[in-house]
Amino acid sequence: MRETGTGAVIRVAAVDLGASSGRVVVGHGSGDGFTLRETHRFGNQPRLVGDVLRWDARALFAGILDGLRAADEQAGPLDAVCVDGWAVDYGLLDGDGALISDPASYRDPRSGRPFAAVTGTPGGVAGIDAARLYAATGIAVHSFNTVFQLMAERDSTQLRAARHALLVPDLMSYWLSGQLGTELTNASTTGMLDTRTMTWATAVTDALGVPAGLFPRLRTPGELAGPMTRQVAADLGLGGPPLVVIGPSHDTAAAVAGVPAADDAFAFVCTGTWALAGVELAAPVINQAARDAGFTNEAGIDGTIRFLRNVTGFWLLQECVRQWQAEGSHIDLNELTGAASEVPGLRALVDVQDPGFAAPDGMTQRIIRACEHTSGVPLASAAEVLRCILDSMAVAIRHAVRDAVRVTGHQVRVVANPLFCQLVADACGLPVVAGPTEAASWGNVLVQARSLGVIGGSLPELRSVTRRSVDLVTYTPAGQETAWARADDIVLAGRAG
């Protein structure tokens, strides 16, 4: 391990796991600035095991190891490594620390029954209904939340044999370091944590029969798990074991940590399989207005709260592309995006929040049918389908940002978002700052640098490094409020119908 401290130059690996792919990125630099370089990318798809849709945890870890090996070969010895990823899914470990079964995917329907029992039954379950669950945790009540996944397997042999539960990024960090823990930003997504106190909401979990005690102690972003295990370091052929840093393990928390904001008057939009849109607050907002508007209070770094709404993101496009390719079409996304830009905008719209878009397979037909219902517009080409998806996502983001301002009173002057920026600027009527495209990796790298003492301690200092390191582009609204207001009417009328 090289000597670190303020002004030192370090080399760290950010592991970013997504619901469709994973990547390993090397960050190299100092407090004056960083450069990021991707060294490895690998696929990630759930598959049916028996009757449950599960992630291949060992394949994920193998992809991480391949990426760390490539990082060492391409960039040189690493000082540290940190894992972030998606939320809510977990693996169960037995008393020897062995994985009992692969983590189930949040898209598996098994959690639908307990979700319906809590949200659709008078009195809920053991007196816990959707309103009480939200009041206890501040987390929007979705069927994929960890609490419902655990309820779905209360009587399973796997859960009876389990001694620990680890959220997916924590599982990968455990395999790297040998140390158990539950990182706070991801723990807050489970629907089991009181985001006012950042402790488990045991009154709720006990009533629902959910064993919150399976999760190891809570860890805050920036803690050190310790050095990589000797066995993993030897398997990778590393000269010495890098430190394993516990960063903001929820990928959205990592992305927001690296937002190149100069002050707190910003909204964020993190786009991927999901689009997460909201504002950063000093404390959670847990009231009826927030619940009615579908907002969730998730932990950020340094005691902040990510007050956000989950918006269906590029999942729609990913599924359409998968279908088109399976049908034998060659899809070049750059060409398709260029063709979509020539399609008239804001005429073909769907409600991307419609639960009918949640499941895989047959996505193109579902979008075409929904567009006919909502807009009365037939979609005849892939470019028209893509334009419909992009415009509809922008409308949903517009609603989320405006509702966040309305519910919290938090003033917003700028939106931070690296993708389809002009559409979002026009939709929100606010300037959009396009920062780094791999935003989660930036936040991951900068939190590692701070943990090693290379950059200053405050969140504004952290974000100033992003501003110094990245070429920022600002997109200004084109003044099309009337057209976007008409788009609101189309989507909201379709939702009501």
SEKE-122689 format. One line per 10 residues: for each residue x, y, z of C-alpha. Coordinates in Angstrom, 2 decimals. Layout:
BEGIN
X/Y/Z  ... .
END
This chain:
BEGIN
0.00/0.00/0.00  1.42/3.33/-1.01  1.40/6.18/1.49  -1.78/8.22/1.24  -2.91/11.57/2.56  -3.91/14.98/1.28  -2.19/15.67/-2.03  -1.17/12.05/-2.62  -1.85/10.37/-5.95  -3.87/7.17/-5.67 .
-5.35/4.51/-7.90  -8.66/2.93/-6.87  -11.17/0.58/-8.50  -14.89/1.36/-8.54  -17.08/-1.70/-9.07  -20.53/-0.66/-10.31  -23.14/-3.40/-10.63  -26.28/-2.75/-12.65  -29.34/-4.85/-13.33  -28.17/-5.50/-16.90 .
-24.37/-5.20/-16.69  -21.46/-4.60/-14.36  -18.27/-2.62/-14.84  -14.95/-1.98/-13.16  -13.56/1.54/-13.47  -10.16/2.76/-12.29  -9.93/6.22/-10.78  -6.47/7.79/-10.79  -5.63/11.16/-9.32  -5.43/13.41/-6.28 .
-7.29/16.27/-4.69  -6.55/18.34/-7.79  -8.63/16.04/-9.97  -9.27/12.49/-11.14  -9.48/10.62/-14.39  -11.63/7.53/-14.77  -11.03/4.63/-17.11  -13.18/1.57/-17.60  -11.14/-1.63/-17.57  -13.83/-4.28/-17.82 .
-17.56/-4.65/-18.49  -19.60/-7.81/-18.12  -23.20/-8.86/-18.57  -25.69/-9.50/-15.80  -29.02/-11.18/-16.39  -31.22/-13.12/-13.95  -32.27/-16.64/-14.88  -34.94/-19.03/-13.66  -33.73/-21.43/-10.98  -36.64/-23.72/-10.23 .
-39.52/-21.29/-10.24  -37.64/-18.20/-8.97  -35.84/-15.58/-11.07  -32.34/-15.36/-9.56  -29.08/-13.49/-10.16  -25.91/-15.50/-10.70  -23.92/-14.16/-7.75  -20.79/-16.19/-8.49  -20.76/-15.01/-12.11  -21.06/-11.44/-10.83 .
-18.10/-11.96/-8.53  -16.11/-13.60/-11.33  -16.79/-10.51/-13.46  -15.53/-8.31/-10.62  -12.36/-10.37/-10.29  -11.75/-10.24/-14.05  -12.16/-6.47/-13.87  -9.78/-6.07/-10.93  -7.22/-8.27/-12.68  -7.54/-6.12/-15.81 .
-7.29/-2.96/-13.70  -4.03/-4.10/-12.16  -2.63/-5.08/-15.55  -3.76/-1.95/-17.40  -3.43/0.76/-14.76  -1.05/-0.57/-12.12  -1.33/-1.55/-8.44  -4.56/-0.56/-6.71  -4.78/1.22/-3.38  -8.43/0.37/-2.76 .
-11.63/-1.09/-4.21  -15.28/-0.33/-3.50  -18.55/-1.92/-4.71  -21.85/-0.21/-5.47  -24.91/-1.69/-7.13  -28.67/-1.91/-7.28  -30.92/-2.06/-4.24  -33.28/-4.40/-2.36  -31.99/-7.86/-3.46  -30.04/-9.99/-0.98 .
-28.25/-13.29/-0.50  -28.65/-15.59/2.50  -25.59/-17.10/4.22  -25.43/-20.13/6.48  -23.54/-20.36/9.76  -20.27/-21.02/7.91  -20.69/-17.91/5.76  -21.54/-19.88/2.62  -24.18/-18.62/0.19  -27.31/-20.76/0.55 .
-28.92/-19.76/-2.74  -28.45/-17.04/-5.34  -30.22/-13.74/-4.64  -33.72/-13.57/-6.09  -34.39/-10.75/-8.54  -36.64/-7.88/-7.57  -38.55/-8.60/-10.79  -39.59/-12.06/-9.60  -43.33/-12.09/-8.81  -42.96/-14.00/-5.52 .
-43.28/-10.83/-3.42  -46.63/-9.91/-4.99  -48.71/-11.91/-2.51  -47.30/-10.39/0.72  -47.36/-6.95/-0.91  -51.05/-7.40/-1.68  -51.72/-8.65/1.86  -50.15/-5.54/3.40  -51.46/-2.97/0.92  -54.79/-4.43/-0.15 .
-56.19/-6.10/2.94  -58.15/-4.11/5.54  -55.83/-3.71/8.49  -52.89/-5.06/6.51  -50.86/-7.81/8.19  -50.69/-7.82/11.99  -51.90/-4.22/11.95  -49.24/-3.09/9.46  -50.71/-1.60/6.29  -49.12/0.57/3.59 .
-49.69/3.79/5.52  -48.08/2.45/8.73  -45.18/0.97/6.80  -44.48/4.30/5.09  -44.86/6.21/8.35  -42.36/3.89/10.06  -39.70/3.96/7.32  -40.30/6.83/4.89  -39.78/4.39/2.02  -42.27/4.19/-0.84 .
-44.13/0.90/-0.61  -43.29/-1.20/-3.69  -43.74/-4.92/-4.16  -40.01/-5.38/-4.81  -38.91/-3.93/-1.46  -36.76/-6.26/0.62  -39.38/-6.46/3.34  -41.83/-8.13/0.96  -39.18/-10.42/-0.49  -38.37/-11.68/3.00 .
-42.06/-12.11/3.78  -42.38/-14.20/0.62  -39.87/-16.76/1.90  -40.73/-16.82/5.60  -41.51/-20.54/5.45  -38.66/-21.52/3.13  -35.90/-23.94/4.07  -33.37/-21.34/2.86  -34.54/-18.71/5.33  -34.69/-21.23/8.18 .
-31.07/-22.19/7.46  -29.86/-18.59/7.17  -27.69/-16.89/9.77  -26.99/-13.73/7.80  -28.56/-11.71/4.97  -26.41/-9.49/2.77  -27.61/-7.02/0.15  -25.90/-7.71/-3.18  -23.10/-5.07/-2.96  -22.44/-6.11/0.66 .
-22.21/-9.74/-0.48  -19.53/-8.82/-3.03  -17.64/-6.74/-0.43  -17.82/-9.70/1.97  -16.29/-12.02/-0.61  -13.54/-9.45/-1.23  -12.75/-8.66/2.41  -14.16/-11.46/4.57  -15.98/-8.84/6.66  -19.75/-8.77/7.19 .
-21.76/-5.57/7.26  -24.82/-3.74/5.94  -24.11/-0.43/4.25  -26.55/2.30/5.21  -27.56/3.82/1.85  -28.66/0.44/0.54  -30.18/-0.63/3.86  -32.47/2.38/3.65  -34.10/1.00/0.47  -35.30/-2.19/2.15 .
-38.52/-0.82/3.65  -37.20/-1.99/7.02  -35.11/0.98/8.20  -36.41/4.07/9.99  -34.76/6.85/7.95  -35.24/9.35/10.81  -33.05/7.38/13.21  -31.15/5.19/10.71  -31.97/2.12/12.79  -34.07/-0.93/11.97 .
-37.82/-0.37/12.35  -38.14/-3.45/14.55  -41.74/-2.78/15.59  -42.70/-3.17/11.93  -40.38/-6.05/11.05  -41.37/-8.01/14.16  -45.05/-7.58/13.37  -44.51/-8.77/9.80  -42.38/-11.71/10.91  -39.33/-10.44/9.03 .
-35.95/-11.25/10.62  -34.16/-7.90/10.46  -31.56/-9.39/12.81  -30.17/-11.42/9.91  -28.55/-8.27/8.58  -25.11/-7.58/10.09  -24.24/-4.28/11.73  -24.91/-1.09/9.82  -21.91/0.61/8.20  -21.69/4.19/6.95 .
-20.16/5.20/3.60  -16.44/5.73/3.92  -15.74/2.99/6.45  -12.91/0.58/5.76  -13.77/-3.12/5.74  -10.07/-3.87/5.84  -7.63/-5.29/3.32  -8.68/-7.67/0.58  -8.34/-11.27/1.75  -4.98/-12.87/1.07 .
-6.68/-15.61/-0.94  -8.45/-13.21/-3.32  -5.33/-11.07/-3.71  -3.27/-14.18/-4.47  -5.86/-15.45/-6.96  -5.65/-12.10/-8.73  -1.86/-12.14/-8.73  -1.67/-8.80/-6.92  1.55/-7.72/-5.31  -0.29/-6.65/-2.18 .
-3.92/-6.55/-1.00  -5.72/-3.25/-1.64  -8.11/-1.90/0.98  -11.79/-2.68/0.62  -13.72/0.56/1.20  -17.39/0.58/2.13  -18.69/3.40/0.00  -22.26/4.42/-0.79  -23.19/0.95/-1.99  -26.51/1.97/-3.53 .
-25.60/3.10/-7.04  -27.92/6.11/-6.90  -26.36/7.24/-3.62  -22.95/6.95/-5.26  -24.14/8.93/-8.28  -25.62/11.72/-6.16  -22.42/11.88/-4.08  -20.53/12.79/-7.25  -23.00/15.36/-8.59  -20.98/18.41/-9.77 .
-23.23/20.84/-7.88  -21.89/24.11/-6.52  -24.68/24.40/-3.91  -27.73/22.46/-2.74  -30.29/24.10/-5.08  -30.35/21.19/-7.50  -32.49/18.27/-8.49  -30.88/15.07/-9.67  -31.92/12.62/-12.34  -30.00/9.35/-12.42 .
-30.91/7.36/-15.50  -30.40/3.68/-16.11  -32.76/0.73/-15.95  -34.61/3.02/-13.56  -34.64/6.81/-13.59  -34.41/8.23/-10.08  -35.48/11.86/-9.84  -35.53/14.00/-6.74  -33.74/16.41/-4.42  -31.17/16.14/-1.64 .
-32.39/17.09/1.84  -30.97/17.39/5.34  -33.79/15.32/6.85  -36.54/12.99/5.61  -40.00/14.26/4.69  -42.47/11.62/5.87  -46.04/12.83/5.56  -49.21/12.11/3.64  -48.31/14.47/0.80  -44.98/12.71/0.25 .
-46.65/9.30/0.36  -49.44/10.29/-2.00  -46.88/11.63/-4.47  -44.93/8.36/-4.41  -41.71/9.72/-2.89  -39.19/7.73/-0.93  -36.61/8.87/1.63  -33.32/7.07/1.07  -30.06/7.65/2.90  -27.28/9.54/1.14 .
-23.76/10.19/2.30  -22.91/12.47/5.23  -26.36/12.24/6.78  -28.24/13.50/3.72  -31.55/12.18/2.42  -32.31/11.40/-1.22  -35.95/12.38/-1.54  -36.83/10.77/-4.83  -39.33/9.00/-6.98  -38.59/5.82/-8.92 .
-39.43/6.45/-12.58  -39.34/3.63/-15.09  -36.20/4.33/-17.11  -34.34/2.69/-19.94  -35.78/-0.68/-18.95  -38.38/-0.07/-21.68  -35.71/0.49/-24.32  -33.54/-2.39/-23.08  -36.47/-4.78/-23.39  -37.43/-3.49/-26.85 .
-33.85/-3.87/-28.10  -33.66/-7.39/-26.66  -36.90/-8.28/-28.44  -35.84/-6.74/-31.76  -32.53/-8.58/-31.67  -34.27/-11.86/-30.83  -36.45/-11.30/-33.87  -33.34/-10.97/-36.03  -33.00/-7.19/-36.34  -29.61/-5.52/-36.08 .
-29.90/-2.55/-33.72  -27.39/0.29/-33.79  -28.45/2.58/-30.95  -26.66/5.61/-32.37  -28.44/5.22/-35.70  -31.75/4.52/-33.99  -31.40/7.59/-31.76  -30.61/9.72/-34.81  -33.72/8.43/-36.56  -35.82/9.05/-33.42 .
-34.66/12.67/-33.34  -36.35/13.18/-36.72  -39.69/11.91/-35.39  -42.08/14.69/-34.28  -41.98/14.98/-30.50  -44.62/15.00/-27.77  -47.35/13.42/-29.87  -46.87/9.72/-29.05  -46.83/9.27/-25.27  -47.40/6.56/-22.66 .
-47.42/6.54/-18.87  -44.07/4.87/-18.13  -45.22/4.34/-14.53  -47.94/1.93/-15.65  -47.35/-1.38/-13.80  -48.04/-3.14/-17.09  -44.49/-2.27/-18.18  -42.82/-3.95/-15.18  -42.50/-7.49/-16.57  -40.06/-8.55/-19.33 .
-40.99/-9.88/-22.79  -43.29/-8.44/-25.42  -42.42/-4.85/-24.49  -42.75/-3.41/-28.00  -46.33/-4.61/-28.37  -47.25/-3.31/-24.92  -45.87/0.15/-25.72  -47.69/0.23/-29.07  -51.00/-0.72/-27.43  -50.52/1.76/-24.58 .
-49.64/4.56/-27.01  -52.82/3.90/-29.02  -54.82/4.10/-25.78  -53.09/7.19/-24.34  -52.34/9.25/-27.44  -54.34/7.67/-30.23  -51.12/7.46/-32.24  -49.99/4.25/-34.00  -46.27/3.48/-33.79  -44.98/2.02/-37.04 .
-41.19/1.86/-36.59  -38.47/1.28/-34.01  -37.56/4.98/-34.22  -41.12/5.97/-33.34  -41.14/3.55/-30.42  -37.86/5.03/-29.14  -39.15/8.60/-29.50  -42.25/7.60/-27.55  -40.09/6.12/-24.78  -37.80/9.16/-24.50 .
-40.60/11.74/-24.54  -42.63/9.72/-22.03  -39.65/9.35/-19.67  -39.08/13.11/-19.85  -42.72/13.77/-18.93  -42.42/11.43/-15.93  -39.21/13.15/-14.82  -40.91/16.55/-15.20  -43.67/15.36/-12.86  -41.17/13.97/-10.33 .
-39.04/17.13/-10.14  -42.02/19.44/-9.88  -43.70/17.26/-7.27  -40.48/17.11/-5.21  -40.34/20.91/-5.14  -44.05/21.14/-4.28  -43.92/18.61/-1.41  -40.64/19.73/0.19  -40.47/23.43/-0.64  -36.85/22.81/-1.66 .
-35.88/25.36/-4.31  -34.23/24.05/-7.47  -32.24/26.12/-9.95  -30.60/23.36/-11.97  -31.03/19.68/-12.77  -27.99/17.39/-12.85  -28.41/14.69/-15.48  -26.00/13.19/-18.04  -28.48/11.63/-20.49  -31.06/12.95/-23.02 .
-30.34/16.33/-21.47  -32.17/18.70/-23.81  -35.43/16.79/-23.41  -35.14/16.94/-19.62  -34.26/20.66/-19.70  -37.30/21.39/-21.87  -39.57/19.16/-19.78  -38.55/20.62/-16.41  -38.11/24.20/-17.61  -34.74/24.27/-15.83 .
-31.11/24.25/-16.97  -29.61/20.77/-17.05  -25.94/20.24/-16.25  -24.60/17.18/-18.03  -21.97/15.71/-15.78  -20.15/12.39/-15.98  -22.01/9.60/-17.75  -20.77/6.99/-15.25  -21.95/9.07/-12.30  -22.04/6.19/-9.80 .
-18.40/5.38/-10.53  -17.44/9.00/-9.88  -19.15/9.05/-6.50  -17.63/5.66/-5.69  -14.09/6.84/-6.56  -14.39/10.15/-4.70  -15.66/8.54/-1.49  -12.71/6.15/-1.64  -10.35/9.09/-2.12  -11.82/10.83/0.89 .
-11.57/7.65/2.98  -7.87/7.48/2.12  -7.43/11.13/3.13  -6.56/12.32/-0.38  -9.36/14.89/-0.69  -11.11/17.12/1.84  -13.80/15.94/4.18  -16.94/17.89/3.29  -19.52/16.97/0.69  -19.04/20.30/-1.17 .
-15.29/19.58/-1.34  -16.04/16.14/-2.73  -18.25/17.58/-5.45  -15.77/20.30/-6.30  -13.35/17.57/-7.44  -15.97/16.38/-9.95  -16.31/19.93/-11.30  -12.54/20.22/-11.71  -12.27/16.82/-13.35  -15.12/16.76/-15.85 .
-16.06/18.94/-18.80  -19.57/20.09/-17.95  -22.17/21.08/-20.52  -25.29/23.05/-19.64  -28.52/22.63/-21.63  -31.03/25.48/-21.37  -34.80/25.08/-21.79  -36.13/25.90/-25.25  -39.27/27.59/-23.91  -41.83/24.96/-24.92 .
-43.95/25.01/-21.78  -47.24/24.93/-23.67  -46.27/21.76/-25.53  -45.10/20.06/-22.33  -48.25/21.09/-20.48  -50.25/19.47/-23.30  -48.11/16.33/-22.87  -49.00/16.36/-19.17  -52.67/16.40/-20.07  -52.28/13.45/-22.47 .
-50.44/11.25/-19.97  -52.63/12.16/-16.99  -55.81/11.64/-18.98  -54.56/8.22/-20.10  -53.75/7.34/-16.48  -57.22/8.37/-15.35  -58.79/6.33/-18.17 .
END
